[in-house]
Amino acid sequence: MATDNDLPSRTRAAVWHPCTQMQHLEAVPPLAIARGEGAWLFDTGGRRYLDAISSWWVNLFGHCNPRINAAITDQLTKIEHVMLAGATHEPVVELSERLGRLTGLGHAFYASDGASATEIALKMSAHYWRNAGQPEKSGFISLENGYHGETVGALSVTDIPLFKATYAPLLRHTKQVPTPDARHAAPGESAEAWALRCAAALEAYLAEHAAGTAAFILEPLVQGAAGMAMYHPAYLARARELCDRYQVHLIADEIAVGFGRTGTMFAFEQAGSAPPFAGETGSSSGLRPEAGSIRPDFICLSKGLTGGYLPLSAVLTTDAIYDAFYAEDTTLGFLHSHSYTGNPLACRAALAVLDIFGHDKVIAANRVKAIEFTAILSEVAAHRRVRHFRHLGMIWAFEVGDAGPGFADRFHRAALAHGVFIRPIGNTVYVMPPYIVDAGAMRQLANALLACLGEAGV
């Protein structure tokens, strides 16, 4: 019988965990977390674990960050929530203004999670074309192996069979075009050449189907659920050119890669640049779009937006798209809502995150850190079991060449024994730590990875 302090037993009895076969929790209980501090998680027994994946890619500046805590505490003394239909408040207005300056887009529309942001962008795009007198433009395209969320619309443009196959009868048909994932390049073919070859396939599709296509959605530079698949930024520049030529919206899903993960504030800013960005030590604070970057028609933001504190997502778009909804006729408006849209507490957390980026010059600091951390991980990169070691910004990933069935669970358990919380995707091991992680923690992480790779049966 479970005791009051037996969290694993109580959670199995009362909680349905995400992306989990619940029966597996009988053999591998979930980690019972009591508190967090900085880059570390502490279990109920007092043992600490390095949060090497930022708690599902959301945490930027550590757990219990005093500056974010203070912002939320201050907001609690003013207003915790008010509906955004028919009312407004200072945090949502200021956040929208600042996100507009950062992205070059405007009129932020808020929800609570990444999948909802995807839904909003897809609906806005199709509705725009209807308002513009082209209702036939209602189809969507996305990249092979792309991931955009698991609600019905978002899942329709996702291409991960594990998540999608069961629900296929519920989903809209969408088209997937070849992924520029550099791992798929032919022997001797550069990442850029492969990316441009994939862009040619996109062009061929649009040449035939643009009349019925509303938008092309992609994860800029890194496809997360595909195993941190990284690709050359030339693809982004070419995709922007093609979407302009064929009058198709370009949706940048920056839910996972936004807010500095790839070495710039947003990954789309690197379009046309020569990678890797992480090796640069430029003086940019990251609080303005990089010179020469493209501009998507929509950008979807979430995860790091609040530093991992509170659920919040946003979609920003162009003035031209916004203007197509601006009319006396209510049916021409974007009639979509969430109860907690633009929640003041979440917006204050997001504003604190942006303050930290500016005050601490985080983007420039991360570029220096990334060089040091890559050197720390060099022995991991050279390990005999490691394939396709790669790095962009504050993301590192590799495949384990001889990984067998159940590898991800075995590696996860082995890493916990070495004080690291990490969850591989298939045979891909990836590291995406909070930005406050230091060299000492990264050395502990490198040693843990080496120990796991050398452990029999992992």
FENTAFEN-V914488 format. One line per field, one symbol per residue. ss: DSSP state (@ for helix, = for strand, . for the rest). psi: psi as a letter, one per 20 degrees, with the letter a starting at -180 (. if undefined). A space follows every 10 residues. Layout:
ss=???
psi=???
//
This chain:
ss=......@@@@ @@@@...... ...@@@@... ..======.= ===....=== =..@@@@... ..=..@@@@@ @@@@@@.... .........@ @@@@@@@@@@ @@@..===== =..@@@@@@@ @@@@@@@@@@ @.......== ===....... .@@@@@.... @@@@@@@@@@ ....===... .@@@...... @@@@@@@@@@ @@@@@@@@@@ @@======.. .==.....== ...@@@@@@@ @@@@@@..== ===....... ......@@@@ ......@@@. .......... .......=== =.@@@@.... ..=====.@@ @@@......@ @@........ ...@@@@@@@ @@@@@@@@@. .@@@@@@@@@ @@@@@@.@@@ @....===== ==..====== ......@@@@ @@@@@@@..= =...=..=== =.......@@ @@@@@@@@@@ @@@@....
psi=pprhjmgggh hhhhpoqqlp ohhhighnqq pophrqocjq qpriiiqqpp nikklljhpg kqqlphhhgh gggghhifph qqqiojrrrg ghggggghhg hhijramppq airghhgggg ggggghhghg hjjmiinjrq qrqpjqpjrj rgghhhjqlo hhhhghjgii qqprppqppj oiiiqqpipr hgggghhhhh hgghghhhjh hjpgqoprop hpogijllpq rpihhgghgg gghggjlpqo oonkghirli hjirgqhiij pirorphiiq kripijkqqq pjqrprhqpp qbeigjjjgq pprqpqarhg gghiiorhoh iirnmqqqhk pkphgghhgh hhghgggggj lgggghhggh gghhghjhhg hiqhipqlpr ppckpqqrqo hkpapjgggg gggghhhjkp oqoqocjppq pmrqiiqrhg hhhhgghggg gghippi.
//
